Amino acid sequence: MLLNKIESEAWANDSWNKLQDEINPYVNRHVTNPEWIVSRLAMYWKEGERFTQCYVKNQNWDYGEGNAPVPTVRLPGMRTWNDYLNVPLEDRPPYNESGDLLGISRSSADKTPVLIPYKESGHMIRANNMEILNLAEKSAFAYFVTQDEKYAKFSADILWTWLLGTYYMQPPLDPEKSTNGAGGYESGGIMGYYDYEVIHDDRQIPAATTYDFLYDYLNKNPHKHLKVMGKTTAEVAGVVFKRFIDIGLIRGGKRGNWNVNRFKNILNSILVLESNDFYEDGKGREYYIPYYTEDKPSDYFSGLPVIMDFYDKTTGLWPESPGYASGMIPIVLEMGVKLYRSGVNTLAGNPIISKAALANLGWLDARGNLVVFGDMRGGPANISSFESLLTYATWEGDTETANKMAAVIRKSVESGQYSRNSSDWQGIVFNQPLPDLKSDLPFHNTAYSPFHKHIIMKNGNDENNGMMFTLYGGKQKSHLAANGLAMQFYGKGWAMAPDASAYESYWSKDSGYHRGILGSNTIVPGYSRGEITINAMDPMVDTLSGFYNTTVTSKMVSFSDVSAEEKRRLVAMVRTSETTGYYVDVFRSDQLNNDYIHHNLGNTIILKNASNTPLSLQNVSDLGTKYDKNYSFFKNQRKVNYSNDFNATWTTTTVSPALHVNMWMMGQNHRDLYLVDAPPTTIRTDVTPGQVNKSPETTPTLLVRQNNINGKNHPFVAVFEVYETGEKSIKNISKISTSNNFVSLLTTSKNSTQYILNAIDEKIYEPKRNLKFQGVFGIASEKNNVFEYLYLGKGKLLQKDHYKIEAVDETVTAELKFEAGNYYYSSDKPVLIQFKKGKLKEYPAGYNIEIK
């Protein structure tokens, strides 16, 4: 069947050919030069220093003891990351006795290799051995498919070197318990058998797979050292893999991603064991599987029933940042598919699994990238969960689920975020042909998770014209971050006003900036963590029943108004045509001194006054007041004292046509404007247009400072528009009137004009003749000087000329619109409506109802 799939399915054939293209140069060289690949493993090669026991101090390698009869596998030199990647495999020296490695800086523009001492090499040892073991795994699969022994020989030589070199090494000891445990075979702490964190003990994964594919070959061609040991292949493999398993089960945490990742690491090791009766202690494959499938009592792990209980039953979300959350369900599903083929069905009777997989779609933007907040990098979602569910559904004959999963896969392929043609060996084996019957993907305007304190709002979901913003609060732990009331908005499928996430690791000097409040678009000082209050939201999400909205009031307007401690922020998205629109930001802060920080993608930034004359900024040595130690990461400070309305324009020239973001901000007294070079936005190549603001390139950032003026009574009010060169739609923005609790603006664009209104009290405001408003948010829109719509967001009154929306009793969220010669209304409660010179008339709650 596998050969038939490779021959009949184009994606499987392409994937198989790419796998062969990758490994064949190494395999073919191995025929005549078998030492080349093996000698590049990171080992304790030196005679007399083939350590059998390593010691850890301050979570790093300290020293080794003992001398094994064969080289032993080198323990990583330190727990933490560094800034360096290994040089290509071809450039790594053979039989490296010192452990010092040649590295290339990730963050520096200078890519000249430098020598990194063993004790400072971070993940380079791990990465080196993982890369070579992955080649062995792929070659072992090639042997499984072709039965060509050149593939087996290549894989076996790598595996035997690693397997015997691991066999002779005892688990590291940590006498001072810097890893919260003593190490060795004692329980407690975070260390694995061959790493400082049990969740990084992952070299066993390709090693176990390689062993499985080569099982018969290895037994027919045992290593010559086995005769010296008096052991069989299965006995040596059993010792090694059971050490990984046993230590994995007594280290780390019971909950969260640590628990799931530990099982991911050890499952392959479990599945390649012999049956219980093979081992003297009676602990084989059948003994260990229930540690995952059942809820066995332990201080260090929790089985699948508890893992599934960790998911929110209402939203289907994992309670960590999207980068971690989206990675958990693919692991559970991958393990489920493997166990299914071993006769154990962990996916039946677990509806939360498919719900959790689909919930991750809520974190995606129009391009298919994950939104960035908390500890994560962004980038494409992991589609393997949908592949696994398609596989399971196909095996079970569940055509409805299969079609739904195929729709997600097709969408990801069409958007260029995923390619089946580059599937790994598991994809070739497990992935199924896509069913012919197509299914549509659900689209949601709003996704809100109270746990994450995070709102996503969308208007359309295509890359070119879709609009989207996020608004969220602050939370520590769960790999989330104390971001304040932070906002991001999108254009052309990109997060144009992004959260920064370019730090190398949690231990990097700049991690506090990227993971903290200053890497976000927010106001400091003040609120950074704690509960948030949703004052108003439309489209609204009923958090008691789900993650998404079920109704839509307006196809033109959506907004969220959120409070937390002394801060309150309203962000609105206003569509002016199928291809144009803008974002409104009203940010209040009930304190006298505030810094409004806005990061935006761009190669350049320029400040202009309301008449579009450039402002003259002066270089300054620092930012004066610093509300956070990470202000030190803002460089090249330039300043102007300016209290009137102004425009800031960021331009991204790395794509053609160029992308622009124009920000108009309403003037306030006691204001200084700063332009600074902030740290890079990302280290990824796929989350910014043309890789703009990717490390080491800085990010042009605006800081608007208000001193000695209350930011609640005198808020930061901005309008943002994203457009390509020559496509700017907004012609003019101006203030109508303001008071302590009220703001009103007028925006005029090519397509229409909007009167924008926002209040934080219950007064009736009349900012101009024939315009009345009482509520949180309102828009009166005209097209060619003719009525287009009234939109009232959680209010009691909105009137423009002869058109009026009024609450019957409680506040309403409602719209009255004129479209194609007819009037329509939407309202979440009964509402009073008047248009032209008619009388005020009551209408029942409903959505997009024509008024006859």
Secondary structure by P-SEA (a helix, b strand, c coil): caaaaaaccaaaaaaaaaaaaacaaaaaaaacccccccccccccccccccccbbbbccccccbbbbbccccccccccccccccccccccccccccccccbbbbbbcccccccbbbbccccccaaaaaaaaaaaaaaaaaaaaaaacccaaaaaaaaaaaaaaaaaaaacccccccccccccccccccccccccccccccccccaaaaaaaaaaaaaaaaaccccccccccccaaaaaaaaaaaaaaaaaaccccccaaaaaaaaacaaaaaacccccccccccccccccccccccccccccccaaaaaaaccccccccccccaaaaaaaaaaaaaaaaaaaaccccccccaaaaaaaaaaccccccccccccccccccccccaaaaaaaaaaaaaacaaaaaaaaaaaaaaaaaacccccccccccccccccccccbbbbbbbbcbbbbccccbbbbbcccccccccbbbbbbbbcccccccccbbbbbbcccccccccccccccccccaaaaaacccccccccccccccccccccccccccccccccccccccccccbbbbbcccbbbbbbbbbccccccbbbbbbbbcccbbbbbbbbbccccccccccccbbbbbbbcccccccccccccccbbbbbbccccbbbbbbbcccccbbbbbbbbbbbcbbbbbbbbcccccccccccccccccccbbbbbbbbbbcccccccccccbbbbbbcccccccccccccccccccccccccccccccbbbbbcccccccccccbbbbccbbbbbbcccccccccccccccccccccbbbbccccccbbbbbccccccccccccbbbbcccccccccccccccccc
